[in-house]
Amino acid sequence: MKNLRVWQKAVIIAIAFSVPIVVLLYFLVSEQGIAIDFGTNERKGLEYLAPADKLLVEVQQHRDFMAAALGGDASFKDRVTAKEAEIEASFNALGAQEKKFGAAFKTSAEFNALRQSWQDLKGAGAKLRPEQSFARHNKLIYDVLHIIIRAGNSSQLVLDPDVDSYYAMDACIFKLPKLMEDVSQARGFGAGLLAKGGEISAADKASLASMKVRIEESLREMNDNIQYGLEANQRMSSTLKPAIEYSVSATNEFLDQLDKKILTGQTPQVTTGDYFSAATKAMDVNVKLADSQAVVLDDLLKARIDRFNQQRLISFVAVGLSLIVTFLFLVFIVRSITRPIAHLTMVAERISLGEMDAKIDIDSTEDIGELAQKFRRLQVSLKAAMDQVEGQEGDKS
């Protein structure tokens, strides 16, 4: 170090102070990058869930159509055939997502098993007894729900760190699918009983009553869940509040019909078609609510990613500007030291060559200025000594 010039020592000092800043920037940007990757992966999960949710609703519809058709209502048979074509299209759409994300989400084996189960169920078709059809559809629907949760886990959606987006995620993956399945089961089971005609047994009424209780609980949980999300972010209200109100209203209308026209009294007071329509209305509004939640969640994730990208840019700019300002300040300080030293060096060189009147142009009062002042006194003393020596030599001559 002792052999280094002033500017070299200053550069070393600047580097020593800059290294911690750069290291801290690295860790900060790394954390921001992790958050960005996290949100990006969540959005991939949402992309995968879109066709999976559609498939879930269509399989539920197929189960309920089959329940009514096998119960004896021939008007539902054409709906079964049409729905099977739609389910095939949804499997193809989900298969496209599998090609993109299946390996990362670890859903490929479940998807292949799910598709095979559907083919087996479709092949059995009308050969099944009503209770067999209902049970096998339930197993298929359970598998669809399972693959939805698997994708939510693998894409880290279930680990969402923000309150508003967490509740939106919880509604999309857990609360709304559960509510829709509870409503759909009551729709299919009740439609199958009504299609048979006549009185409904006490055991079947007890099953319907149990389904009604599950729907009420699921509806309450869903409503509470979304309200918590709205408390965390009121900006979601304009999108979600109307959808929530429609969901609660339509679901309660269906429950009221189920209670008053089937569970109360010995003979049902509603036709299969009317009952199915009321349940389907409740299903449809809940599907729309789920779609709205997915849009809100995607918007929240995109906003979070944009925010972290902006913060990362600001971090780079702030540190970059700080380093530039530090460099300029360093240059200024070094020049304020080296230029006076260079000037004194030049003056010393001129004095050594006999130019005793060399002018020292340093007027500051700091350390270099004090050195220049002492240099001037030395210059005066040297000049006086030289004059004295010259005078003595003149006297001798």
N, C-alpha and C positions, 0 to 999 in steps of 0.2 A: 504493500500500500504506500510506503514512504516514497517510492520512486514514481508514483502516478502523478499526473498533472491534476490541477484543481478540477477541470471539467470532467476528467475521467472519474475522479472520486465522487463528483456530484451525480454522474450517471449511475454509478453503483448505488448511491443512496436512493436515487429515484426508483431504480429497479427493485431495491429492497422494500420500499414502501408500496410499489405497484403490485408485487406478487400477491400479497394478501387480498388486495382488491380483486385481482383477476381470479384467484381461487374462490373467493366468496361469490363472484359473478358466476363462475362455473357451477357451483352448488345451487345457486338460486335458479339459474336457467335450467339445470337438470330437474329440479323440483317442478318448475313450470312445465317442462317437457313431459314429465310423468303425468301431471294433471291433464295436459292436452291429450296425451295418448289414452288416458283413462276415459275422458269424455268421448273421444273418437271411437273407442271400442264399445262404449255404451250405445252410441248411435248405430253401430253395426248390429248390435243386439236388437235394437228397435226395427232395423231393416229386416232382420230375420223373422221377427215376431209378427210382422204385418200379414204375411200369407199363413202363418201358423194360426193366428187368431181367426182369420177367415175360414180356414179349414175346420177349426173347432166349432164355429157357429153352424157350418154346413153339415157336419156330422151330427150335431145335436138336432138339426132340422130333419135329417134323414131318419134318425131314431124315432122322432116324434111322429113323422109321417108313417113310418112302418108300424108304430104302435096303433095308430088309428086304422090303418089299412088292415092289419092282422086282426084288429078287434071287430072288423066287419063293415067299415065305411069304405066302399069301393071308390069314392070320389078322391081318396088320397093316393091311389095307386099311380096315377099319372105324375103326381108330384114326386113320388119316390123315384121314378125313372129319370125325370128331369134333374132332380137333385144329385143323382149319381154322376151325371155328366159334369155337373158343377164341381163335385168333389174331386173328380179326376183332374180337372183343370187346376184346382187348388193344390193338389199333390204335385202337379208339374211346376207350379209357381214356387212351392216350398222346396222342391227338388233343385230349382235354379239357385236358391239361397244356400242349399246344402253344398253345392259345388263351390260356392264362394267362401262359406264360413264353417262348413261341417267339421273339417279337420280341427280348426281352432276352437270351436265350441264343443267338440266331442259329442256331437249329436248324430253322427252318420249311422252308427249301428242301430240306434233307437228309431231313426227315420226309416231305415230299410225294414225293420221289424214292423213298424207302424203301417207302412204301405202294404206289406204282405198280409197283415191282419185285416186291413180293409178289403183286399182282394178276396180273402177267404169269406169275410162277412157278406160281401156283395154276391159272391157265388152261391152262398147258402140261401139268401133272399127269403122268398115266401115259404121255403121249406121249414123254416124255424117256427116254433110256437111263440106266441107273444112274449112270454116271460124270458124265453131263450134269446130272442132278438133284443129285448130291452137290456138284458144282462151283458150280452156281447157288445152291444153299442156302448154301454157304460164303461166296459173295459177299454174299448178303443178311445173313448173320450178321455178317460183317465190317462192313457198313454199320450194323447195330444197335450193335455195339461202338463204332464211330466216333461215333455220335450220343450214346452214353453218355459218352464222353470229352469230346466237345464241350460237353455240358451241365456236366460236371465243371469244365472250364476256364472257361466263361462264368459259372458261379455261384461261381467262386473256391474251389471245394472242393479243387482240387489245390494251392492255395496255403495250406492250413490251417496256422496258425502254432504250434499246440501239438503236442507229441510224441505224446500218446496219441490225440488225434483225427486227427492226420496219418496214423498207421499204420492206424487204422480206415478212413479215407477211401481209403488206398492199397489196402487189402484189398477194399473195396466196388467201386472203379472199375477196378482193374487186376488184382490178384492172383487174386481169386476168379473173375471172369469168364474169365480166361485158363485157370485150372484146369478150370473147367466146360466150356469149349470143347474143351480137349484130351481130357477124358474123353468128351465127347459125340462127337467125331470118331472116337475109337476104338470107341465103341459102335456108331455108324452104319456105319462101314466094316467092322467085324468082323461085324455082324449081316447085312450084305449078302453077305459071303463065305459065312457059314454057311448062309444061306437057299438058296444055289445047290447046296449039298451037295457031297460028295466032298472031295478033297484041296485044300489051299490052296497056291498056287504060291509059290515061293521069293521072288519079287518082292513078292507081297502080304504074306507073312510079314515081309519086311524093312520094309515100310511100317508094319505093326502094331508091330513092334519099335521103330521110330523114334517112333511115337506113345506107346508105353509109356515111353520115355526122357523124352519131353516131359512126360508126366503126372508122372513122378517128380520132375523138376526143378520143375515148377509147384507140386507139393505141398510140396516142401521150401521153396520161396520163400514160399509162403503161410503155412506154419507158422512160419517165422522171422519173417515180418512181424508176425504176431499176437503172437508171444512178445515182440517188442520193444515193442509197444503195452502188453502186460500188465506189463512191467517198469516202464514209465512210470506206469502206473495200475493197481494191484493190485485196485481195486474192480471192474474189469471181469471179473475171473476167474470169479466165480460165474455170470456169463451166458455167457462165451465158452469156458471150459475144457472143459465137457462137449461142446459143439458141435465144438470142435477135435478132441477125442479121437474122436468119432463119425466125423468127416470123414476123419481119417487112417486109422482102422480100416477103414471101408467102402471107401475108395479103394484101400488095400493089398490088401483081399480081392479086389477086381476085378482088380487087377494080377496077383495070384497066380493067379487063374483064367485070365487071358489068357496068362500065361507057361506054366503047366503043362498047360492043356487045349487050347491052340491053337498056341502057338509051339513047344512041345516035341512031337516026334513028327510023323509024316506026316499022320495023319488027326485032325481035331478030336475031342476027347472031351467036347464039350458041345453042347447043343441051342441053336438060335437064341433060344428063349424064355428059357432059363436064363442064357445069356450077357447077353441084353438086360436081364434082371431084376437081375443083379449090377451092371451098369454103371449102371442107373437108380437102384439103391440108393445108389451112390456119388454120383450126380448130386443125388439128393434131399437127402442130408445136407449136401452143399455148398451147396445152395440155402437150406436152413435156417440154415446158418452165415452165409451172406450176409445173410439177413434179420436174424439176431441182431446182426451187425456194423452194419447200418443203424440198428437200434434203439439200440445203444450209441452210435453216432456222433451220432444225433439228440439223445440225452440229454446227451452231452458239449457239444454246441453250445448246447442250451437252458440248461444250467448256466452256460456261459460268458456267454451273453447276460444271464442273471439276475444274474451276478456283476458285470458291467459296469454294469447298471442300478442295482444297489445301490451300487456305487462312485460313480456319477454323483450319486445322491441324497445320499450321504454328503458328497460334495464341495460340493454346494449348501448342505447344512445346516451344514457346518463353516465355510464362508466366510460364510454368512449370520449365524451366531452370532458369528463373529469381528468382523464389521462392527457388529453390535448392541452387543457388548461394547466395541468401540472408540468407538462413538457415546456410550454411557453414560459411559465413562471421560473422553471429551472434555467432555461436559456437566459432569461433576464437576470437572474441572480448570478449565474456564472459569468456573464458578460460584465456585470457590475463589479466583479472581483478581478477577472483576468485583464480587462482593459487598463485599469489603473496600474496593475502589476507590470503589464507590458510597457506602459508609459514610463514607469520608474526604471525598468530594465534598460530602456532606450536612453534615458537621461544618464543613468550610471555609465552606460557604454560611452556616451559623449564626453562625460567628465573624465573617464579613464583615458580618453584621447586628448585631454587637455582643454576641452571646451568648458571652462568653469562657469560660464554664464548661461549654460543650458537651462531653459525655463521649465519648471514643474507645474503643469496645468491641472492640478487636483485641488479642489476647494471644499471637499466634503469634510464632515466632522466625525465620521465614523472611523473604524479601525484603520482603513486604508488612508483616510485623510490624516490621521495622527502620524502614520508612518511617513506620509509625504511631507508633513511639517517637520518631522525630525530629520528627514532627508535634506530639507532646505537648510536647516541649521548646520547639518554636516557639510553641505555644499559651501555655506558661508565660512565655516571654520577652515575647510580645505583651501578656499580661495585666500583667506587671510594668511594662512600658513604659507601658501605659495608666494604671496606678495612679500611676506616677511623674508622668506628665503631669497627671493629675487633681490630684495633691498640689501640684504647682507652681502650678497655676491657683488652687487654694484659698488658698495663701499670698499670692498677689498680691491676691486679693480681700480 
